[in-house]
Amino acid sequence: QLWLQLGDYDAAEAHFRQSLDARRQLGDAMAEAEVLSALAMIAFNWLAFNEARTLGEDALKIARETGNRRGIATALRILGMIAREQGQFERALGLLEESMALGRALGDAAWTARVASQLGITHRLAGNAEQAQHFLDSSREVQTELGDQFALGVIASNSGHLAFDAGDVTRAVALYAEALRYFDSVGDPEGFIEAIEWLAMAAAARGQAVSALRLFGAAAAAREAL
């Protein structure tokens, strides 16, 4: 799990594969479902969506068979994210809503906020701006209380996209700058660079060519460094 959080997917997968073999030998089905969900998330981050879906569906099947509601919620969230990335927005929303309902039943506010953020992103990509903002705002409220800087960065960035799409470039800039600060505070280079790129897009939309080019240049240099 630590390697996954650090973004070293090769190391994370190797350790999770070892854990999967051990869980199967022990007959620990509940833990097996958790490991399969983790492997699905790694495949998702590699953009191997078909593999991720297969792993997620296996995790969901086992979690349902064992009555592990948290395991079900985890698998549903991942499958919802995969469906979204494959353009299956209606399916994605259904999976994420089921995951959120389970989180609420478990009384897990942090989980509910996490899934609300994913629902917001999915609604945005599906063209449902009002619903997207509703879910992002509800997630922001809880994540602010929890102090989850990364989650707040994701929410600010997607709220910025909504503002940008609506033509409110000034608000978009403020939100992208907010996202930049959050991603910088947690040391997330990918989020940090993407925030710079979107600030560059906003500068271009304002006709500020020099600023846009400087920001694009800074983002390109940062990607080179990675």
C-alpha positions in Angstrom: 0.0 0.0 0.0 2.9 2.4 0.8 4.5 1.9 -2.6 1.1 2.6 -4.2 0.7 5.8 -2.3 4.3 6.8 -3.4 3.4 6.1 -7.0 5.9 3.2 -7.5 3.5 0.9 -9.3 6.0 -1.8 -10.2 7.0 -2.3 -6.5 3.4 -2.0 -5.4 2.2 -4.7 -7.8 5.0 -7.0 -6.9 4.1 -6.8 -3.2 0.4 -7.1 -3.8 0.9 -10.2 -6.0 2.8 -11.8 -3.1 0.1 -10.9 -0.8 -2.6 -12.2 -3.2 -0.8 -15.6 -3.3 -0.6 -15.7 0.5 -4.2 -14.8 1.0 -5.4 -17.5 -1.4 -3.2 -20.1 0.4 -4.8 -19.1 3.7 -8.3 -19.1 2.2 -8.8 -15.5 3.4 -11.4 -14.4 0.8 -12.1 -11.0 2.4 -8.5 -10.0 2.2 -8.2 -11.4 -1.3 -10.9 -9.1 -2.5 -9.0 -6.1 -1.0 -5.8 -7.1 -2.7 -7.6 -7.5 -6.0 -9.1 -4.0 -5.7 -5.6 -2.6 -5.0 -4.3 -4.4 -8.1 -7.2 -3.0 -10.1 -6.2 0.5 -9.0 -2.6 -0.1 -10.1 -3.8 -1.2 -13.5 -6.1 1.8 -13.6 -3.2 4.1 -13.0 -1.3 2.4 -15.8 -4.4 3.0 -18.1 -4.8 -0.7 -18.5 -8.5 -0.4 -18.2 -9.5 -3.9 -19.4 -7.2 -5.5 -17.0 -8.3 -3.2 -14.2 -12.0 -4.0 -14.9 -11.3 -7.8 -14.8 -9.5 -7.4 -11.4 -12.2 -5.1 -10.1 -15.0 -7.5 -11.1 -13.2 -10.4 -9.4 -12.9 -8.3 -6.3 -16.6 -7.4 -6.4 -17.7 -11.0 -6.9 -15.6 -12.2 -3.9 -16.7 -9.3 -1.7 -20.4 -9.9 -2.5 -20.0 -13.6 -1.7 -18.4 -12.9 1.6 -20.8 -10.1 2.5 -17.9 -7.6 2.9 -19.7 -4.3 2.4 -16.5 -2.2 2.6 -14.9 -4.5 0.0 -18.0 -4.2 -2.2 -17.9 -0.4 -1.9 -14.2 -0.3 -2.7 -14.6 -2.5 -5.8 -17.7 -0.5 -7.0 -15.7 2.8 -6.7 -12.9 1.4 -8.8 -15.2 -0.1 -11.4 -17.1 3.2 -11.6 -13.8 5.1 -12.3 -12.9 2.6 -15.0 -16.3 2.9 -16.7 -15.9 6.7 -16.6 -12.5 6.6 -18.3 -14.0 4.3 -21.0 -16.8 6.9 -21.6 -19.5 4.8 -20.0 -20.9 7.6 -17.9 -24.3 6.1 -17.1 -22.7 2.9 -15.9 -20.1 4.8 -14.0 -22.6 6.9 -12.1 -24.6 3.9 -11.2 -21.6 2.1 -9.7 -20.4 5.2 -7.9 -23.9 5.9 -6.4 -24.1 2.3 -5.1 -20.6 2.7 -3.6 -21.7 6.0 -1.9 -24.8 4.4 -0.5 -22.8 1.6 1.1 -20.4 4.2 2.6 -23.4 6.1 4.1 -24.8 2.8 5.5 -21.4 2.2 7.1 -21.4 5.7 8.6 -18.1 6.4 6.8 -18.1 10.2 6.1 -14.6 10.1 4.6 -15.5 7.4 2.2 -18.7 9.2 1.2 -16.7 12.4 0.5 -14.2 10.4 -1.6 -16.9 8.9 -3.7 -18.8 12.3 -4.0 -15.6 13.7 -5.5 -15.6 10.9 -8.1 -19.3 11.5 -8.8 -18.5 15.2 -9.3 -15.8 14.4 -11.8 -18.0 11.9 -13.7 -20.9 14.3 -13.9 -18.5 17.0 -15.2 -17.3 14.7 -18.0 -20.8 13.7 -18.8 -21.8 17.3 -19.3 -23.9 17.7 -16.1 -22.3 20.8 -14.7 -24.8 21.5 -11.9 -24.7 18.0 -10.5 -20.9 18.0 -10.8 -20.6 21.2 -8.7 -23.0 19.9 -6.1 -21.0 16.7 -5.5 -17.7 18.5 -5.6 -18.9 21.1 -3.1 -20.3 18.4 -0.7 -17.0 16.6 -0.9 -15.0 19.8 -0.3 -16.9 20.4 2.9 -16.0 17.1 4.5 -12.5 17.0 3.1 -11.8 20.4 4.6 -12.8 19.1 8.0 -10.6 16.0 7.5 -7.7 18.1 6.2 -7.1 15.9 3.1 -4.9 18.2 1.0 -4.7 15.9 -2.0 -8.5 15.4 -2.2 -8.9 19.2 -1.9 -6.5 19.7 -4.8 -8.5 17.3 -7.0 -11.7 19.1 -6.1 -10.3 22.6 -6.7 -8.9 21.4 -10.1 -12.2 20.0 -11.3 -14.1 23.0 -10.0 -11.7 25.1 -12.0 -12.5 23.0 -15.1 -16.2 23.7 -14.5 -15.6 27.5 -14.2 -13.4 27.4 -17.3 -16.0 25.6 -19.3 -18.6 28.2 -18.2 -16.4 31.0 -19.4 -15.5 32.3 -15.9 -11.8 32.4 -16.4 -11.1 34.5 -13.4 -12.7 32.0 -11.1 -10.9 29.2 -12.9 -7.5 30.8 -12.3 -8.2 31.2 -8.6 -9.2 27.5 -8.4 -6.2 26.3 -10.4 -3.9 28.3 -8.1 -5.6 26.7 -5.1 -5.1 23.3 -6.6 -1.5 24.1 -7.2 -1.0 25.0 -3.6 -2.6 21.8 -2.4 -0.7 19.5 -4.7 2.6 21.3 -3.8 1.8 20.8 -0.1 1.5 17.0 -0.4 4.4 16.7 -2.9 2.3 15.4 -5.8 4.2 16.4 -9.0 1.6 15.2 -11.5 -1.2 17.3 -9.9 1.2 20.2 -9.5 2.2 20.2 -13.2 -1.3 19.8 -14.5 -2.3 22.8 -12.4 0.4 24.8 -14.1 -0.8 23.6 -17.5 -4.3 24.7 -16.8 -3.1 28.1 -15.5 -1.3 28.4 -18.9 -4.6 27.5 -20.7 -6.4 30.2 -18.7 -3.7 32.8 -19.5 -4.1 31.9 -23.2 -7.8 32.3 -23.0 -7.3 35.7 -21.6 -5.0 36.6 -24.5 -1.9 36.7 -22.2 0.4 35.0 -24.7 3.7 35.6 -22.9 2.4 34.4 -19.5 0.9 31.3 -21.2 4.1 30.4 -23.0 6.1 30.8 -19.8 3.7 28.6 -17.8 3.7 26.0 -20.6 7.5 26.1 -20.6 7.7 25.6 -16.8 5.3 22.7 -17.1 7.3 21.1 -19.9 10.5 21.5 -17.9 8.9 19.9 -14.9 7.7 16.9 -16.9 11.2 16.5 -18.3 12.5 16.5 -14.8 10.1 13.7 -13.9 
